[in-house]
Amino acid sequence: MSKRTNQVINATAPAIIKDHTLAPMPAGVGVRFERRPAHRPDGSEVAGIFNAWITLDNQAQFNSYTTDMVKAVILAFGAASAARDVVAVVFTGAGDRAFCTGGNTKEYAEYYAGNPQEYRQYMRLFNDMVSAILGCDKPVVCRVNGMRIGGGQEIGMACDFSIAQDLARFGQAGPKHGSAPIGGATDFLPVLLGGERAMETGLLCEPWSAHRAYREGMITDVVPALKVDGKFVANPLVWTDRLLDEHGRFLHGEAKTGADLDAGKALVKRGAVDLSLLDQRVEALCAKLLLTFPDCTTKTIEELRKPKLQAWNANKENSRAWLALNMMTEARTGFRAFNEGTKEDREADFVALRQALARATPWTPELVESLLPAAKADGGA
């Protein structure tokens, strides 16, 4: 830019620029907001232009979001959306184990379980968080640095792009832990995958590898993250180098078994996680977004988001009401089972529950207690 052009631009800028954010970002709540310099495709830094990085930082609990974190994410997306100097938003998690595993189950079990009126208010905040992502004026890139499970999968699918390191896993947990994936998954999965694949991942709660998520069209890109003897290798726990087994089944992205799995685990132990390729790929995408007209970009993402938005806006309030009431029954049981159980057993006794309901047993505190892992360990009810 010439000196003359710079003078003209500066001369026509208003003396006072209004702040359109609702409130400043709170500190110390487990969410970080940073402006990182934008780069051209050749890697050179652009003066005065940035990408906003919003990072969930609750590594001890796999970056699960607390109530305070949800409020901070809403404010962070509002700030990024209003920022005149921001090209794109990168939404990620701290560390290399998890992007996000959803709502904080400890908080759910110890405060919201059995407290539907409170959970309804929490879900208002959650809805606003998803809507803040879907309504952001800037393209949103989900940098999937690790597990994207449950509500983490839902807020991830609300983003416009997802780039994952290939040790990451994707999936829902609701029907296994006392909820239904109606915080976005039942809205977004059919749009992204079609009906039957949406049913498979949404209902069965069996995690997909990053390679399968890419194969099915759930994410934009996948990159290696495991470094062994100084070289990147593809995730050795899943099939990435062959397509068919002896029965003609498509295997790319599927989990290995038996001796193949044991060999893969040994390779993982030898290596170390390195997210430098993930960061390079995220930066490359942001650089492409830099070289577009900003208003045309905003209008394009608004239009392309409409299938997600239409489903989300049609269902979010009914979903909020159902999830609140469910805190009196199955969610009360499932979240307590996860919070109070052991690493080996964090699930309720599904068979005993079905048997009790078949006998028309009412939902009572005694029924809930009889279904928890501790009751199973004692021989059940």
Secondary structure, 3 states (H helix, E strand, C coil): CCHHHHHHHHHHCCCCCCCCCCCCCCCCCCEEEEEEEEECCCCCEEEEEEEEEEEECCHHHCCCECHHHHHHHHHHHHHHHHCCCEEEEEEEECCCCEEECCECHHHHHHHHCCCHHHHHHHHHHHHHHHHHHHCCCCCEEEEECCEEECHHHHHHHCCCEEEEECCCEEECCHHHHCCCCCCCHHHHHHHHHCHHHHHHHHHHCCCEEHHHHHHHCCCCEEECCEEECCEEECCCCECCCCCECCCCCECCCCECCHHHHHHHHHHHHHCEECCHHHHHHHHHHHHHHHCCCHHHHHHHHHHHCHHHHHHHHHHHHHHHHHHHHHCCCHHHHHHHHHHHCCCCCCCCCHHHHHHHHHCCCCCCHHHHHHHCHHHHHCCCC
